[in-house]
Amino acid sequence: IELLIRRGVGVETIYFDLLSPAAKRLGEMWEADDCSFTDVTIGLCRLQQIVYEFADRVHVESGGGDGRTALFALTPGDHHSFGLVLVVEYFRRAGWRTVCMPDATTEDLIDTVRSERFDLVGFSMANERWLDVLAPVIADVRAASMNTDLKVIVGGRAFEKDPARVAQVGADHTAGDAREAVQVVDAIFRRQQSVA
């Protein structure tokens, strides 16, 4: 990676054209039983370390955040966190104050949105088997939120396969990756400001 950077390859390109496909490949290998859970865990931990090591080199063109706050979590029960790490990093770089709770229970999330105001809550879900879990979590988070106009975005493989699942779980929007998520949310808040 250092060699690629010295050759002029951007960190954003490395994230999305090298690290993300590597994480997907690890997941595929695990599902095919070609590698162990331990191998996948070590590999994903190393990929996350790389993201953190190079975080300050990433330049995000869009966004702006305007001091907004976002809470990001995995769908309770899901354990595929690498995409969530990238999303949190991109929102942070776009000016958002971010809170990441990858291991949060529904109760943890409810307590958090009751005690602090968030403009956005984002959930990541890789496996569609958690769809029935996510819908009531989103409803409970909205009901408990200090912000009556809370926006909810979802992402991950489960929503890439079928975008209709966004409405099924009660979210507002989805995005295919971290870059798109920042753009989608920025557009939502720009529209909201222009209406107000």
C-alpha positions, 0 to 999 in steps of 0.5 A: 500500500505504501508503494501504491501511494508513492506511485500516486495512487490515492488512498480513496482508490486503495480503500474502494478498489483494494481493501473493500474487495479484499474484505468481500473476498474474505467473506466469500472464502469464509462462506465457502469454508475455504478459511476459518473464522480466525483467519477472517477475523485477523484479516479484517482486523488488519484491513481496519488497521490500514484504514485507521493508519491512512485515515488522515490522507483521505480527502472527501470532495463532497459533504460538509456535515455542518456540525451534524451528528451521526450514529452508526451501528451494525444491525444487532446480530450482524458481525460484518463491520469493515464497511461500517468502519469506512462509512464512519471514516468518510462521514468524519472526514466530511465534517460530521461528528460520528459515534460508532457502536458496532456491538450495540444492542437495541437497548444501547442504541435507544439509550444513546438517542435518548441522551444525545441528539443525532441528525442521522442514524446509519445501520449496516447489514450484510446478511438479509437474515437480520431484516426482521431484527432491523425493522423494530430496531429502527422503529424503536430508535425513531420513537426514542430519538430526541430528534423528531426528524431523525433520518435513517440510512442503511447499507450493506450487501443485504440492501445491494441485493434488493433496494426494496428492503429499505422501505421494508425496514423503515429506513429513509435511504440506502447507499452502495458504499461510503462515498455514496452515503455521504453524497446521499445524506448531504443531498437530503440535508440540502433539500431539507434546508432549501425547504425550510 
